Amino acid sequence: MKLTSVVRNIRAIPSGSRPPPDDGDDDPQNRYRTSSLSSGRLRSFGGSKASLLSRSRNHLNEPGLGHSMWERKFSIRKSLRRKAKSIEQIDKEHLPFKKSLFGATLEEVMDLQKESHPNNHLPWILPLLADKIVELNGRSTEGIFRVPGDIDRVASLKVSIDNGEYANEFPSQDPSVCASLLKEWLREMYDPVIPNDVYQQCLDNCEHANYCSSIVTDLPDVNRLVLTYTIRFLQSFVKDDVVVHTKMTADNLAMVFAPNLLRCQSTDLQVAMDNAKWEMTFVRTLINNLDTNYMEGVV
């Protein structure tokens, strides 16, 4: 088809079918100018920026198009604002929330039990699990503390204790499950039982029984009581008539419990591995030498 016939056909289109000319469209440089998308600007064809803005305003002014779209948009926004609640509003509603005994500091745990166990000097979960391990024949269970309990049963017991569902019937009859949960409670403590500020002293003097005992004596009260109770509990497992069944010597118990009582702060794996043997030596020294007689009857 020749160019003259194309032009003739275009001229034959009724004037009402063609869009009205905009200011600046007569300039061929403006008509075919394209702005780059990669630079974040609008890509436009057939008009200058002023003409595009004019078209946009005319489009939004057309009934049934622009106004309805913006009305729906702002209506949704207003609805969301009405439904949204601020943190302050949620706090004021006092939504039911029960704090966990796991992952808290010792001070927080003691504060949680002020009403339920006002006379206790120890977190009640510690003697509870220790007594259950003994009651369920943990002292005659081979590999106690070393062999982990079933992970699902440990998790279930954890939830039950947190919810107080143990008074009438204890949820587990497996000493290894109770032993695993005891280690988990110590390990997940927000701050370790042996504070980080004396960590290096423990390692530097791990073979000196008197110095190790003095470190324990100088700990904050609740830390000292928890650590001494735990060591006294472990001391009952290193008796010859118990070891013959459990196969867990002082070395074995120290290896298992050291990571739950001490916490290396270094992110260097080699440093952590090097420190592990000194952590174990410190705990073993406590098991073999720490005087825990004053903890008798303390709960």
C-alpha positions in Angstrom: 0.0 0.0 0.0 1.4 3.4 -0.9 2.0 6.1 1.6 -0.5 8.5 -0.1 -3.3 6.0 0.4 -2.5 5.6 4.1 -2.6 9.3 4.6 -5.9 9.5 2.7 -7.4 6.8 4.9 -6.3 8.6 8.1 -7.8 11.8 6.9 -11.0 10.0 6.2 -11.4 9.0 10.0 -14.1 11.2 11.6 -12.7 13.9 13.8 -14.7 12.7 16.8 -12.9 9.3 16.7 -9.5 10.8 17.1 -8.1 12.0 20.5 -8.0 15.8 20.7 -4.6 17.3 20.2 -2.6 18.3 23.3 -0.3 21.2 23.8 3.2 20.3 22.8 2.1 17.4 20.5 2.9 19.4 17.4 6.6 19.1 18.2 7.8 15.9 16.6 10.7 15.7 19.1 8.3 15.7 22.0 5.9 13.3 20.2 8.4 10.5 19.9 10.6 11.3 22.9 11.1 8.2 25.2 12.4 8.5 28.7 14.5 5.7 30.3 12.8 3.2 32.6 16.2 2.2 34.0 16.7 5.7 35.5 13.4 5.5 37.3 11.5 8.0 35.0 8.2 7.4 33.2 8.4 6.0 29.7 6.1 8.2 27.5 5.2 8.0 23.9 3.5 10.7 21.9 3.7 13.8 24.0 5.6 16.0 26.4 5.5 15.7 30.2 3.0 18.5 30.4 0.6 16.8 27.9 0.9 13.5 29.8 -0.1 15.2 33.1 -3.0 16.9 31.3 -4.2 13.5 30.0 -3.9 12.0 33.4 -6.0 14.8 34.9 -8.6 14.5 32.2 -8.8 10.7 32.7 -9.3 11.0 36.4 -12.1 13.6 35.9 -14.0 11.2 33.7 -17.1 9.9 35.6 -16.9 6.3 36.8 -13.1 5.9 36.3 -10.7 7.9 38.4 -13.0 8.9 41.3 -14.3 5.4 41.9 -10.7 4.0 41.9 -9.4 6.5 44.4 -12.6 6.3 46.6 -12.1 2.5 46.9 -8.4 2.9 47.7 -8.9 5.4 50.5 -11.9 3.5 51.8 -9.7 0.5 52.3 -7.0 2.6 54.0 -9.5 4.0 56.4 -10.9 0.6 57.2 -7.4 -0.7 58.0 -6.7 2.2 60.2 -9.8 1.5 62.2 -8.9 -2.2 62.6 -5.2 -1.7 63.4 -4.2 -1.7 67.1 -1.2 0.0 68.6 1.2 -1.9 70.9 -0.1 0.3 73.7 -3.7 -0.8 73.1 -2.7 -4.4 73.1 -0.8 -4.0 76.4 -3.8 -2.3 78.0 -6.0 -5.3 77.1 -3.9 -7.5 79.3 -3.9 -10.4 76.9 -3.3 -13.8 78.6 0.4 -14.6 78.5 2.3 -17.0 80.7 6.1 -16.6 81.0 8.2 -19.6 80.6 10.7 -21.0 83.2 13.0 -21.8 80.3 15.2 -19.1 78.7 14.7 -16.7 81.7 17.2 -15.4 84.2 17.4 -16.9 87.6 16.0 -13.7 89.1 13.0 -13.9 86.7 12.3 -17.5 87.6 12.4 -16.7 91.3 10.1 -13.8 90.7 7.6 -16.0 88.8 7.3 -18.4 91.7 6.8 -15.8 94.5 3.1 -16.6 94.8 3.2 -20.4 94.1 6.3 -21.2 96.0 6.9 -18.2 98.4 9.2 -20.1 100.8 11.5 -21.7 98.2 15.1 -20.7 98.0 15.6 -22.5 94.7 13.7 -22.5 91.4 11.1 -25.2 92.1 11.8 -26.9 88.8 15.3 -27.9 89.9 14.4 -30.1 92.9 11.3 -31.4 91.1 13.3 -32.8 88.2 16.1 -34.0 90.5 13.7 -35.9 92.7 11.9 -37.4 89.8 15.2 -38.7 88.3 15.9 -40.5 91.6 12.3 -41.6 92.0 12.3 -43.2 88.5 15.5 -45.2 89.3 17.9 -42.8 87.5 20.7 -44.0 89.7 20.4 -47.5 88.3 19.9 -46.4 84.6 23.0 -46.9 82.5 24.1 -43.8 80.7 21.9 -41.4 82.7 22.5 -37.8 81.7 24.7 -39.0 78.8 22.0 -40.9 76.8 19.3 -38.4 75.8 15.6 -38.9 76.4 13.1 -39.1 73.5 13.0 -35.6 72.0 9.2 -35.5 71.7 8.7 -36.6 75.2 11.2 -34.1 76.5 9.3 -31.3 74.6 6.0 -32.6 75.9 7.2 -32.6 79.5 8.6 -29.1 79.1 5.2 -27.8 78.0 3.5 -29.6 80.8 5.7 -28.2 83.5 5.5 -24.7 82.1 1.6 -25.1 82.2 1.6 -26.6 85.7 0.2 -29.9 84.4 2.1 -32.2 86.8 0.5 -31.9 90.2 -1.8 -34.9 90.0 0.2 -37.1 87.8 3.7 -36.5 86.5 3.7 -36.6 82.7 6.8 -38.8 82.3 8.0 -42.1 83.8 11.3 -42.0 82.0 14.4 -40.8 84.1 16.3 -40.0 80.9 13.5 -37.6 79.8 13.7 -35.8 83.2 17.5 -35.8 83.0 17.4 -34.3 79.5 15.0 -31.6 80.6 17.1 -30.7 83.6 20.1 -30.1 81.4 18.0 -28.2 78.9 16.7 -25.9 81.7 20.3 -25.1 82.8 21.5 -24.7 79.2 18.7 -22.4 78.1 19.1 -20.1 81.0 19.4 -16.5 79.7 22.6 -16.0 81.8 24.6 -19.1 82.8 24.6 -20.4 86.3 28.3 -19.5 86.6 28.3 -15.8 85.4 30.5 -14.8 82.5 32.5 -12.4 84.6 34.1 -15.3 86.6 34.3 -17.6 83.6 38.1 -17.1 83.0 38.8 -17.4 86.7 37.2 -20.8 86.7 39.4 -21.9 83.8 42.6 -20.5 85.1 42.1 -22.2 88.5 40.2 -25.3 87.5 42.6 -27.7 89.2 42.7 -25.8 92.6 39.9 -27.1 94.8 40.1 -24.3 97.4 40.1 -21.6 94.7 37.2 -23.2 92.9 35.2 -23.4 96.1 35.9 -19.7 96.8 34.5 -18.8 93.4 31.3 -20.6 94.2 31.1 -18.9 97.6 31.4 -15.5 96.0 28.6 -16.0 93.5 25.2 -14.2 93.8 23.0 -16.0 96.3 20.6 -17.6 93.8 23.5 -18.7 91.5 25.4 -20.1 94.4 22.4 -22.1 95.7 21.5 -23.5 92.2 25.1 -24.5 91.5 25.7 -26.0 94.9 22.4 -28.0 94.7 23.3 -29.3 91.2 26.8 -30.3 92.3 25.4 -32.0 95.4 22.9 -33.9 93.2 25.7 -35.0 90.9 27.8 -36.1 93.9 25.2 -38.7 94.7 25.8 -40.3 91.3 29.6 -40.8 91.8 29.3 -43.3 94.6 30.7 -46.7 93.7 27.4 -48.6 94.1 25.7 -46.1 91.7 28.5 -45.9 89.1 28.5 -49.7 88.7 24.9 -49.3 87.2 25.1 -46.0 85.5 28.7 -46.2 84.1 28.8 -42.5 84.8 32.0 -41.4 86.6 32.8 -37.9 87.8 34.6 -37.3 84.5 31.6 -38.4 82.5 29.2 -36.2 84.6 31.6 -33.2 84.3 31.8 -33.7 80.5 28.0 -33.7 80.3 27.2 -30.8 82.7 30.1 -28.4 82.0 28.4 -26.9 78.8 25.2 -26.4 80.9 26.9 -24.5 83.7 29.6 -22.5 81.9 29.3 -20.6 78.7 32.2 -19.7 76.5 31.7 -16.2 74.9 34.2 -16.6 72.1 33.0 -17.0 68.6 36.2 -18.8 67.6 35.5 -22.5 67.4 39.1 -23.4 68.2 39.0 -21.3 71.4 35.7 -22.9 72.4 37.1 -26.4 71.9 40.3 -25.6 73.8 38.2 -24.2 76.7 35.9 -27.2 76.8 38.5 -29.4 78.6 39.2 -26.7 81.2 35.4 -26.2 81.8 35.1 -30.0 82.3 38.0 -29.9 84.7 36.4 -27.2 86.8 33.1 -29.0 87.1 34.9 -32.3 88.0 36.9 -30.4 90.7 33.6 -29.2 92.2 32.0 -32.7 92.1 35.0 -34.2 93.8 35.7 -31.5 96.4 33.0 -28.9 96.9 31.4 -29.0 100.4 27.6 -29.2 99.8 26.5 -30.4 103.2 24.8 -27.1 104.0 22.4 -27.7 101.1 20.7 -30.6 102.9 17.0 -29.9 103.2 17.2 -26.7 101.1 14.5 -26.3 98.4 
